[in-house]
């Protein structure tokens, strides 16, 4: 079962969106997810800087 997350502080860098949400324990989690069709890249990070770096360096394989 996937958790419903309410995202805030959203930023788009190319095809990748970076957003902040809370995890199940109330801590901040920063997510980077590619919105390109059939890419499938998404990852959670502890810091906003790491998520933005992943978004800037992401290259779609499709």
Helices and strands as residue ranges (DSSP letters): E 8-13, E 16-22, E 28-34, E 42-45, H 48-57
